[in-house]
Amino acid sequence: MRSRMKELAMKMTSGWTRAGLVGAMMVAAISMGAQTTAEDAAKAADVQAKIANQEAEQSKIEAQQADVQSREIAAQTQATVQAAVDGRVAADVQVHLGKMQEQLARMAPLQAKVDALNSANMQAQMANMQVQMAKMAPIEAKLQMQMLPMMAKLEVGLAPMQAAMMARSAAMSAQMMARGIVLQDGAMTSVGDPQVKDELFAGTEKFANGASDVTDVNLGPDMLGMVSGKHGGNLAHKLNFMVVRTYEYPRAGMYNPADLEVYRQRLKSGNWNCFIHTSESKSGESTDICNRALPNGQGNEMVIMTVEPRELTFIHMSGTGSLADLGKLGALGGYGGSIPTPPEPPAPPAAPHP
């Protein structure tokens, strides 16, 4: 920008020099008394016009120079102002940062105190919880000791109920097996003929009087083998014989309950162990399950006798079978599967909270 201004100044100087020379020549000509002619007047006018043009050009150059100078001044002013603003902002930021650092420095001891207090409180709470747990340990042990007899009593109380359910499930399986065999055709028509002489339940025929449905199954080893070949798996290898007798009545009170005592008395002798006996005085229902070992450890005999107002069931079997084996016989005769296993007794209640 400054080189441009120097160039304009040089042009202005050369213009002024030429104008001076022309003027001097004119003055010299006049002084010499030269004759003024029309041509000389024209030339003089042309010179004056050129001088005017040069002056106009000079004015324009001066205006441009002034504009350039004003812009430079404005730019310098703006730069100065911006620098001042930037410096002030930077100073403000530094001041603000300094204040924040001072505040953090003042708060540091307080924060350390709060952290220490929180840590101490947490440790105190944990210690208090450990003390409480230590105090509760004897109480919990005492409650457990108190609950043990209750749980044992509950298990003892539930045992007959579970045994009764198992007995009824076994009786239903035996009944379904017996009915299935009776309903089969061909070789199974003679199932009612005695295969084994059962002294234990001898005389139960009397209960057939008035019964609407009677089932009498007496299976010896041969007949059990026939059942095993179709439905019973290895039943013939587990049982020596099976006797099943059921009597159903159209209404309650059609048999004499006192007649059942004869069979209960038989089960009180002859090494029988009646490990389950349940009875309900209100409904008159009862269940007896007894067993005894066979000689030479060849298995055992088992008896199930269930009494209901409208139904009596007598089951006597011998061998190495169990109540679970009866459940496998429920599919005989198309009865649709085995009797489901009785449910487990409910869990004892949890110890109450102190």
ChimeraX attribute file (.defattr): number of C-alpha atoms within 10 A of each C-alpha:
attribute: neighborCount
match mode: 1-to-1
recipient: residues
	/A:1	9
	/A:2	10
	/A:3	8
	/A:4	9
	/A:5	15
	/A:6	11
	/A:7	10
	/A:8	16
	/A:9	16
	/A:10	11
	/A:11	14
	/A:12	18
	/A:13	11
	/A:14	11
	/A:15	17
	/A:16	16
	/A:17	12
	/A:18	12
	/A:19	16
	/A:20	12
	/A:21	11
	/A:22	16
	/A:23	15
	/A:24	12
	/A:25	12
	/A:26	14
	/A:27	12
	/A:28	12
	/A:29	13
	/A:30	12
	/A:31	9
	/A:32	9
	/A:33	9
	/A:34	9
	/A:35	9
	/A:36	10
	/A:37	9
	/A:38	9
	/A:39	9
	/A:40	12
	/A:41	11
	/A:42	11
	/A:43	12
	/A:44	15
	/A:45	12
	/A:46	12
	/A:47	15
	/A:48	15
	/A:49	12
	/A:50	14
	/A:51	17
	/A:52	12
	/A:53	12
	/A:54	17
	/A:55	15
	/A:56	12
	/A:57	14
	/A:58	19
	/A:59	13
	/A:60	12
	/A:61	17
	/A:62	16
	/A:63	12
	/A:64	14
	/A:65	18
	/A:66	12
	/A:67	12
	/A:68	15
	/A:69	15
	/A:70	12
	/A:71	12
	/A:72	13
	/A:73	12
	/A:74	12
	/A:75	12
	/A:76	12
	/A:77	12
	/A:78	12
	/A:79	12
	/A:80	12
	/A:81	12
	/A:82	12
	/A:83	12
	/A:84	12
	/A:85	12
	/A:86	12
	/A:87	12
	/A:88	12
	/A:89	12
	/A:90	12
	/A:91	12
	/A:92	12
	/A:93	12
	/A:94	12
	/A:95	12
	/A:96	12
	/A:97	12
	/A:98	12
	/A:99	12
	/A:100	12
	/A:101	12
	/A:102	11
	/A:103	11
	/A:104	13
	/A:105	11
	/A:106	11
	/A:107	12
	/A:108	11
	/A:109	11
	/A:110	12
	/A:111	12
	/A:112	11
	/A:113	12
	/A:114	12
	/A:115	12
	/A:116	12
	/A:117	12
	/A:118	12
	/A:119	12
	/A:120	12
	/A:121	12
	/A:122	12
	/A:123	12
	/A:124	12
	/A:125	12
	/A:126	12
	/A:127	12
	/A:128	12
	/A:129	12
	/A:130	12
	/A:131	12
	/A:132	11
	/A:133	13
	/A:134	11
	/A:135	11
	/A:136	13
	/A:137	12
	/A:138	11
	/A:139	14
	/A:140	16
	/A:141	11
	/A:142	11
	/A:143	15
	/A:144	16
	/A:145	11
	/A:146	12
	/A:147	17
	/A:148	11
	/A:149	11
	/A:150	14
	/A:151	16
	/A:152	12
	/A:153	13
	/A:154	16
	/A:155	16
	/A:156	11
	/A:157	11
	/A:158	15
	/A:159	14
	/A:160	17
	/A:161	16
	/A:162	17
	/A:163	19
	/A:164	22
	/A:165	16
	/A:166	19
	/A:167	23
	/A:168	20
	/A:169	21
	/A:170	27
	/A:171	26
	/A:172	19
	/A:173	27
	/A:174	29
	/A:175	24
	/A:176	26
	/A:177	28
	/A:178	26
	/A:179	20
	/A:180	18
	/A:181	21
	/A:182	19
	/A:183	14
	/A:184	14
	/A:185	10
	/A:186	7
	/A:187	10
	/A:188	15
	/A:189	12
	/A:190	15
	/A:191	18
	/A:192	15
	/A:193	11
	/A:194	14
	/A:195	18
	/A:196	14
	/A:197	11
	/A:198	15
	/A:199	8
	/A:200	14
	/A:201	18
	/A:202	10
	/A:203	12
	/A:204	16
	/A:205	12
	/A:206	11
	/A:207	21
	/A:208	18
	/A:209	12
	/A:210	15
	/A:211	19
	/A:212	12
	/A:213	12
	/A:214	18
	/A:215	17
	/A:216	20
	/A:217	24
	/A:218	23
	/A:219	25
	/A:220	19
	/A:221	18
	/A:222	13
	/A:223	19
	/A:224	21
	/A:225	18
	/A:226	16
	/A:227	21
	/A:228	16
	/A:229	13
	/A:230	9
	/A:231	16
	/A:232	20
	/A:233	15
	/A:234	14
	/A:235	23
	/A:236	21
	/A:237	14
	/A:238	17
	/A:239	23
	/A:240	21
	/A:241	21
	/A:242	23
	/A:243	23
	/A:244	21
	/A:245	24
	/A:246	25
	/A:247	22
	/A:248	21
	/A:249	20
	/A:250	12
	/A:251	12
	/A:252	11
	/A:253	10
	/A:254	16
	/A:255	20
	/A:256	8
	/A:257	12
	/A:258	7
	/A:259	13
	/A:260	15
	/A:261	10
	/A:262	12
	/A:263	16
	/A:264	14
	/A:265	9
	/A:266	13
	/A:267	20
	/A:268	12
	/A:269	9
	/A:270	8
	/A:271	11
	/A:272	17
	/A:273	16
	/A:274	17
	/A:275	11
	/A:276	18
	/A:277	16
	/A:278	14
	/A:279	15
	/A:280	10
	/A:281	7
	/A:282	6
	/A:283	9
	/A:284	11
	/A:285	16
	/A:286	17
	/A:287	22
	/A:288	21
	/A:289	22
	/A:290	19
	/A:291	20
	/A:292	17
	/A:293	16
	/A:294	13
	/A:295	8
	/A:296	6
	/A:297	8
	/A:298	11
	/A:299	17
	/A:300	18
	/A:301	22
	/A:302	23
	/A:303	22
	/A:304	22
	/A:305	23
	/A:306	22
	/A:307	18
	/A:308	16
	/A:309	17
	/A:310	17
	/A:311	21
	/A:312	24
	/A:313	21
	/A:314	22
	/A:315	22
	/A:316	20
	/A:317	22
	/A:318	22
	/A:319	20
	/A:320	18
	/A:321	19
	/A:322	16
	/A:323	17
	/A:324	16
	/A:325	20
	/A:326	22
	/A:327	22
	/A:328	21
	/A:329	27
	/A:330	27
	/A:331	18
	/A:332	24
	/A:333	19
	/A:334	14
	/A:335	15
	/A:336	10
	/A:337	15
	/A:338	20
	/A:339	22
	/A:340	14
	/A:341	13
	/A:342	15
	/A:343	9
	/A:344	8
	/A:345	12
	/A:346	9
	/A:347	9
	/A:348	13
	/A:349	10
	/A:350	9
	/A:351	11
	/A:352	9
	/A:353	7
	/A:354	7
